Amino acid sequence: MTSFCGSSNSLAASASQSEKFANTHIEYKTTWRDMWKVTKAYFRDNRDAATPTFDIPVSALTPQMLDAVAEDSVIKLGHSTTLLKLAERFILIDPVFSERASPVQWIGPKRFHDAPISLQDLPDIDAVIISHDHYDHLDKSSIEILQSKVGVFITPLKVGNHLRNWGVNADKIVELDWWQNTEIGNLEIVATPSQHFSGRGLFDRDETLWASWVIKSSTTSIFYSGDSGYFDGFKAIGEKYGPFDLSMIETGAYNELWSDIHMLPEESLQAHIDIQASVMMPVHNSTFDLALHNWNEPLIKITDLAGAKGVPTSIPIFGEIVPIKRAGEVPNKTWWMENR
């Protein structure tokens, strides 16, 4: 098990070469009984809209558009893949451009929509941030194509091992424990806690760390949850680094059966409130079928919940360029509804 270190209020966890990483608030294990419950749930799946019944709108991007993109902008590219323009730098989060979120491309969750821009057409990227090593967040093919145009890859501890194995120069990799930070020019990037797990195969469970992320410039502050169950670490992050202009909170691929490591919509909203953010941008939805809810249920639920609490949300079309400081001013187009 992981030993925890740091100051008296630290939630950080490090693992030695022989240890595995662990959560601070839960001990997440999957027994055969748990697996059987999930298997039965999938056999009983009776969803009427597991995948979209209409074409998800995508706003195509060109290199020229990105050359001209304004400071303090955010662009959702798919699932949790997001491009930021901050402090004159491009930051790319959890780039997954492959057709499937899977170890192989002939089977596994398939994209609902095209990416708004190809990897080849992306500009030079100052930093890529990886939240953890699951296939819907860390895509080998995308990393291999991107590596020549990326200044630095910033990952939780030991996730860099994957990148080095795929040919990324070790000098380009920065690995952080929870509460550690690095700087890219005038940007501060901090690895903060989440409650999840890791592994890309049958025998590497929890050998790499998972994290949420704080991204701060002199003018703008953003929080990205990565994947996480709800826990009081969000309040600790808000107290230490808030308030935030924008939260990008996991809202999708949830179920009561695995709510310890993926938030339900009401928990996603509470996490946004806990970290003291102005506008909520739900991520981790609308690109892959990874759970047992209808594909657009997360956006339907979160807009209802946020509306009832008076929390501004920003749910742009994939590829839409959103000014972070005004993200909550533009009414959502409800593109996730067929009869919008």
N, C-alpha and C positions, 0 to 999 in steps of 0.2 A: 504494500500500500504506500501511497504517497505521504511524505512528511511535509508539513506546512511551515512556511518560514516567513520572515518579514517583521514589520513593526506590529505593535499590539492590535492594530485594527486591520491588519493585512488578511486577505483571503487567498493569498497566492499559494500555489502548489508546485513543487519541483519533484522530478523523479530522477533517481540515479540510473545508471546503465541497466540495472537488473529490475528496477521497479516499474510499476505502471502509474499513470496519473489517475487522480480521483477527484470527485466533486467535494465541495466543502459542506453542502447541506443535505445531500442525499448519497446513498450508496446504491448506484444504479447497476443492477444485475438482471439478466434475463435467464430465467429458468425454463426447463422444458414445459412446465405448466403455463408460463407466460407465452411461450411460442405457440402452444396449442390454442390458447385463447385468441391470439392474433390470426392464426391460420383459420380457425372457425369463423372469425369475423369476415375474413376475405372470401371464404366459401359462401357466406350468406349475403355478400355484397349485392344490393338491389338498387344502386344509384341510378337515377334517370339522366344524369349529366356528368359522368366521370370525366369526359373530355368535352371541349366546346362543340356546340352544334352550329356554330357560325365562325367565320374567320375573325380571329382576334386582330383588331387594328394595330398596325405597326407604322410608326413614322420613320421612314428611311433616313439615315444619316449619311452624309458625304464627308470626305476629308476636309473639304472647303468649309463646311458648316462647323466642324470642330475647330478648324483654325481660327474661326471668328467667334467661338463661343465666349460668352462673357464670364468674368470672374464670379466666383461664388455660385456655380451652377451644378445641378445634379441631373443625371440622365439614367433612368432605369433601362437596362438592356435585356433583362430577363431574369426570372427566378430571384436570386439574390445578387446577380451580377449588376454592378452599378459603376458608373463613371462620374468622378467628381472633378471640377476645375476649381482649385483653391490656391491662393498665393502664387498664381501664375504657373501652377503645376497640375498635371493630370494624375489622378489617383484612381486606380481600377481595383474594384473589390470583387473577390470570389469569381474570377472569370471562367464561365462555362459556356463554350460556344459549340460544343459537339451536338450531334443530333440526339444522342441519348445520354442520360445521367446513369452511366453503367460502366462496368469494367470492360465490356465488349460492345461493339456498335451494331450487332445483329439482334440483340434482345435487350429489354430493359425499358424504363420510362422514356418515352419519346416526346420531343418538343411539340408544343401546341402551335408554335409560331416561329417564324424566322427571326434571327437576330437582326436588329436595325442596321448593323454595319458589320462587315467582315473583320476578322482579326487582322488581315493584311492591310485594311484601310484605316485602322486605328492610328492615331498619331503616336509619336514616342511617348512612353508612359514613364513618369518619374518614379512611381512606386506601385506595386501590386500588393494588396493586403489579402491574406488568406485567413479565414476564420477557423477552419479545421479541415481534416483530410477526407471527409465523405465525398462521394462521387458527384453530388449535386453542388459542391462548393470547390472542389479541387479536381480539375480536369487535365489529365496528362497531355492530351493532344493540344489543348489551348496553351498550356505552359510551354510546350516545345516550340510552338509557332511564335509565341510572344517573346521568348527570352532574349532575342537579339535586340528588341526595342525597349526593354525595361531597364531602368536604372537600378532598382533594388526591389527584392521580394521580402516582405515583412510577414513573418509567420509566428504562430505559437511555437513553444519549444518542441524540437525534434521533427516538426513538419518539414523543415528544411532538408531532412534526409531524403524525402521523396524527390525534391527538386534536384538535389545533387545527383541522385540516381538517374534522373532524366536528362542530365547534361548541363544543368544550370551551374555557372561558375560560382564556387563557394564565396568569392568576394562580393557577389551580388545578393547574398542572403543574410538577413538579420532575423534571429530567433529571440523571442521575448517570453518571459514568464509573466504571469498576472501582475499588474501594477508597474511593470517596467515600461520604459518609453524609449523612443528614438526620435530624431529630428531629421527632416528633409527640408533643407533651407529654413524657411520661416514656419514650417509646419511641425507640430508636435503630434506624434502618433503613439497611443498608449494601449497596451494589451490589458484588458480588464476581464473580470471573471464572467463565466457563464456556467450553466449546469447542463452538461451534455455528455458525450462520449466520443470515441474515435475508433478508427480502424477501416481498412479497405479490403480485408480478407477474413478468413476464418480464424486466423491464429495471431493477429496483431492488435487485438482489442486493447484500447487505452494506452498504447505505446507512444502516442503523440498527444500533445495538449490541445485543447480547444479554447476559444476566447471570444469575447466581445471586444469592441474597439471604440476608442475615443479619438477623434480627429479634429485638431484645433489649429486655426490660423489666427492671426491678430484680429481678424474681423468676424470670423465664423466658427461655430462649434457644432460638431455632428457626432451622434452616437449610433453605432451599428451593433445590433444585438448578437449577430451570428445566430447559431441555433442554441436554444436554451429552454429549460423549464423555468417556471416563475420561482424566484427566490428573493430574499431580502438584500442580496447583493446589488440589485438595481438601485435601491435606496442609497447604499454606500457609494455607488458610482455617482449618483446625482449629487450627493453631499460633497464629494471630493472634486468633481469636474463640471457639474452643472452650473447654471442652466445651459441648455442646448437650443440652438436654432431649429434643428431638425433631428428627429429620431427615425432611423430605419430599423423597424422592429419586425422580427419574424412573426408572420401571421399566415399560417398555412401549413398543411401536412400534419395536422394535429389529430388527436383522438384521445379519449379518456384512458385507453389502454396504455398509451405512452406519454401521458401528460407530465410525467416527471422530467422529460427531456425535450418536450415540444409544448409551447404554451397554447392554451385554448384562447380564443379571441378576447374574452374578457380579461384574461391574464396579460395578453399582449398590450391591451389598453392600459392596464394598471402599471405595467413596466414602463410605458411611455410617461405616465404621470410620475412614477417614482424617480425617474432620471431627470425630471424637471425640463422637459422639452416643450417647445412652442407648438410645432407642427409634427404630426405623425405620418410617415410614409411607410405603409405596410409592404414588406418584402417577403420572399420565400413563398410565392404563390403564382398561379396563372401561367406557368411554363411547363411543368411536369406533373403527372399524376402520381403522387407519393403517399396518398392516404386513402381514407374511405368516405370522404365528403365530396359533394359535387365540386367541380373545378372552381366555380365562382363563389361558393359559399363563404370563404374567408372574407372576401371584399363586401359581400352583402351584409354579413354579420358585423364586421368592424365599422362600417359606415353607420349602421343603426346604433351600435353601442357608443361610438364616438359622438354621434349627433345628440344622443340623449344626455351626454355629459358635457356637451359644448366644447369638445376637443376638435380643433381643425385637423383635417386629413388632406393629404395630397396623394392622389392615385393617378398619376399621368399615364398616357398611352406609352407603350414601350418605344423608346427613341425620342420622346418629347423632351426638349430642353427646358428645365425648370429653374428659375432663379430662387436660390435657397431662402433668401430673406423675404420673398413674397410667395413662398410655396403654398401658404394657406389662403391666399387671396383669390385664387382662380377656382371657380366651382368645378367639382369633379364631373367629368363627362359621362359617368356611369357606362363606360365602354364595355363593361363586363356583363351587361344585360342585353339580350338580343333585341328587345324592342325599346332600346334607349331613345 
